[in-house]
Amino acid sequence: MGHRGAGSDSRAWRSGVLALAIVGAAAAAWGGAPVPAAAQDGAAEASAIVRVSLLDDAGHEIPLGGPTLSFEQSTSFTTTVGDHEHAVTLSLHRGPDAESVALGLEYAKDGGTVIAAKQLRAQLGKPASLRSADGSAKLVVLVSPRGKLDVGDSDDPLDGM
């Protein structure tokens, strides 16, 4: 059994810290622990993760997607679940305060419009929903702010951890 020098212990420790920081940032980005306000330095986030799920008339929840959008940006995405193609068009806008957003939503199933373009207000981190006119489908939207890792002005990639 060989003896490891102090340098390899330091590298192993830094690798472990980096791995924990990456896992923590990923958990925060996907709706895990919220990013503390102090970590955000009062700056408004430039983007958010918008998770969209469908609750069908049978009560089944179907995750449709979770794109990351910049504020004042729009996107469209499709996903196939079973024999059905689901298409969502959404736009993300800042709300009147730091904890709210305005969303533009449209939903189609198998090429037919189920929910025509609507505006929806939501609070960050809290689900909001929109039901089709005939009540057969309900979209549930959860907007989570993206966390960020501040490394300051240093060239050291582990600085600030």
N, C-alpha and C positions, 0 to 999 in steps of 0.2 A: 504494500500500500504506500503510495507516494504522499508526500507532504505538499499541500497547496499553499502558495504564498498569499500574503495579504491582498495583493492586487486582484487575484481571481475571486476572493470573497467579496470585494468591493464591486466587481463587475456583476456577480451573481445578485447582490443586493439591489443594484441599480436596475438590472433586468426585471427583477421581481416587482419593484416599484413601478416601472414602466408598464408592465403587464396589468397591474392593479389599476393604474390610471386609465388605461385603455378600456378595460372592462367597465370601470365606473362611468366613464364618459359614454360608452355605448348604452349602459343601463339608463342613464339619464336621458339620452336621446330617444330611447324607445319607450319612454313613459315610466321608467323606474323611479328612483328617488328624484324629486324635483331639484333643479339647480338653485341653490340658495341665492337670494338677492345680492348678498355680499360678493358672491363669485361673479356676478354679472356686472359689478361696478356701476350699477345704475344705467348702463347703456342698454338701449333697446336691441333686442335680437333682430338679426337681419333675415332670419328664416325660421320655419317651424315644420314639424312633421305633422301631416294631416292624414290620420287613419280613418278610412271609410269602411263601414260594414253595412250589410243589408239584413234587415229582419223581414223575412217573407211572411206571407199570410198564414203559413203553418207554424210560425214562431221560431224558425231556424235562423241562426246568425251565420252569415256568409261574409268572411273578410274579403273586401274587394281590392284593397291596396293601402299603402301608407307612404305616399311620396313626400319628399322634402321640397318645400316651396319657399322661395323668397317672397317677402311681402310685395304686393302689387304685381304678382305673377299669376299666370293661368297655366293649366295643363289639362290634358285628356289622357286617360288610360283605359285599357280594356283588359278583362280577364275572363277566362272560360272556366266555369264551374259546372261539372256534370255535362249536360247537353245544352247549356245556356251560355250565351256571351253577354257579359255585363260591361257597359261603357259608362264612365263617369267623366264629366267635365267639371273642373272646379277652379275657382280663383280665390286668392287669399289677400285680404286687405286689413290694415290696422283698424282697430276699433277706436272709440272715443277715449279710452283710457288704456293703460299699459297691460291690463289683464284681459282685454276683450279683443275679438277679431270679427270681421265681417267676411262671410263666405258667399261666393256665387256657386250654385250647384245645379247640375242637370244629370239625370240618370236615364239610361236606356237599357232595355233587355231585349236581346235577339233582334236588334235594329229598330224596335219601336219605343218611342218616348214613354216612359213611365212617370217621371217627374220632370216637368218642363222647367226651364231656367227659373230659379228662385234665389232670393237673397236670404241669408240666415245669419243671425248674430250668435256668437258663442263666447264663453269664457275659456281662457287657456286652462288646459288640464281637466275640463269638465265636459262630459258628453252632451251633444246637442242633437236633435233629431228633426227630420222633415218627412212627412207622410205623403204618399201619392194621393191624388184627388179621390180615387175610388177606394182607398184604404187597404189595397192589396199589398203594398210594400212600404217599408219605412227605412230611410237611410239614417244611420247613426254616425256622427262625425266627432272625432276627438282631436283637438289641436294641441300639440305639445311643443313648447319652445325648445329650440336646440341649445344644448349646453356648449360651452367653449372652454378650451384649455388655454390659459394665458401663460406664455413662456417669457414675457417681458422682452428686454432688449438683448438678452444674452444669446450667444451662439450655442450654449449647452442645451441639448434637447430635453434634458431632465430638470432644467432650471424651473423653479416655481412649483415643484411637487413636494 
